């Protein structure tokens, strides 16, 4: 059975996702630089705010970084007084956002929201819902087992 030429190949979709990610990354990095954060730092603050008392490993999975990279980001944010760490069970270290971190992540969320509103301006509500559903499906399928 021949492939339908109107259906994009996996390679086409992969490249479009990569191009969209790059546009989003560059725009978000520029916006976040205004408040002195990098995209990985905002991602970590967002993750800790969303999942308080998570381990470094869990946060690394949440934001798609290695444990080592996530640990380095956490250390920088802790030095800035934006996160605090405390011992958990066994060797686990748990993380909480500080009031200063909470205030900053809210500001950053607004900046990212503005960026995404611009990038997604050509999509209607129905298309946005379909995009979110599709991306969620891809993200969940890609999780390590």
C-alpha positions in Angstrom: 0.0 0.0 0.0 1.5 3.3 -1.0 1.9 6.1 1.5 -0.5 9.0 1.2 1.6 11.9 -0.1 -0.7 14.4 1.7 0.3 13.0 5.0 3.6 14.4 6.2 6.4 12.0 7.0 7.8 11.5 10.5 10.9 13.3 9.3 8.9 16.3 8.0 7.1 16.5 11.4 10.4 16.1 13.3 12.0 19.0 11.4 8.9 21.2 11.8 8.9 20.5 15.5 12.6 21.4 15.6 12.1 24.7 13.7 9.1 25.6 16.0 11.1 24.8 19.1 14.0 26.9 17.9 11.7 29.9 17.2 10.1 29.5 20.6 13.5 29.1 22.4 15.0 32.2 20.8 11.9 34.4 21.5 11.6 33.1 25.1 15.3 33.5 25.8 15.2 37.1 24.7 12.2 37.8 26.9 13.6 36.1 29.9 16.9 37.9 29.6 15.0 41.0 30.5 14.7 39.7 34.1 18.1 38.0 34.2 17.0 34.3 33.7 17.8 31.7 31.1 15.3 29.4 29.6 16.6 26.4 31.7 16.4 28.5 34.9 12.8 29.5 34.2 12.0 25.9 33.4 13.3 24.8 36.7 11.5 27.5 38.6 8.3 26.6 36.8 8.8 22.9 37.6 9.5 23.5 41.3 6.5 25.8 41.5 4.3 23.2 39.8 5.7 20.2 41.8 7.1 21.4 45.2 9.1 18.9 47.2 10.3 17.1 44.1 13.7 15.5 43.8 16.4 16.8 41.5 15.8 13.6 39.3 12.1 14.2 39.1 12.6 17.9 38.2 15.2 16.9 35.5 12.6 14.6 33.9 10.0 17.3 34.1 12.1 19.8 32.2 14.0 17.4 30.0 17.5 17.8 31.3 20.1 15.4 32.7 20.3 15.1 36.5 23.7 16.8 36.3 22.5 19.8 34.3 19.4 20.1 36.5 21.6 20.0 39.6 23.7 22.9 38.3 20.6 25.0 37.5 19.2 24.3 41.0 22.5 25.4 42.6 22.5 28.7 40.7 18.9 29.4 41.6 19.5 28.5 45.2 22.5 30.9 45.3 20.2 33.6 44.0 17.7 32.9 46.8 15.0 31.7 44.4 14.9 28.0 45.5 15.7 26.2 48.7 16.8 22.6 49.1 16.2 20.2 52.0 17.0 16.6 52.6 14.4 14.0 51.6 14.3 10.2 52.0 17.6 8.5 51.5 19.9 10.6 49.3 17.1 12.6 47.7 17.1 16.3 48.0 13.8 18.1 47.8 13.2 21.5 46.4 10.8 24.4 47.2 10.5 27.8 45.6 11.1 30.8 47.8 8.8 33.9 47.9 11.3 35.7 45.7 11.4 32.7 43.3 7.6 32.6 43.2 7.4 36.3 42.4 10.0 35.9 39.6 8.4 32.8 38.1 5.1 34.6 37.9 6.8 37.5 36.0 8.5 35.0 33.7 5.3 33.1 33.1 3.7 36.4 31.9 6.7 37.1 29.6 6.5 33.5 28.1 2.7 33.9 27.8 3.3 37.1 25.7 5.9 35.3 23.5 3.6 32.3 22.9 0.6 34.5 22.2 2.6 36.2 19.4 3.9 32.9 18.1 0.5 31.2 18.2 -1.5 34.2 16.9 -2.4 32.5 13.6 -4.1 29.6 15.3 -7.7 29.6 16.5 -9.0 28.1 19.7 -9.8 24.8 18.1 -6.4 24.5 16.5 -4.7 25.5 19.8 -6.6 22.7 21.6 -5.6 20.2 18.9 -2.0 21.3 19.0 -1.9 20.9 22.8 -3.5 17.5 22.6 -1.1 16.4 19.9 2.0 17.7 21.7 0.8 16.1 25.0 0.5 12.8 23.3 4.0 13.1 21.8 5.5 14.2 25.2 3.9 11.3 27.0 4.9 8.7 24.4 8.5 9.9 24.7 8.8 9.5 28.4 11.4 6.9 29.5 9.8 3.8 31.0 
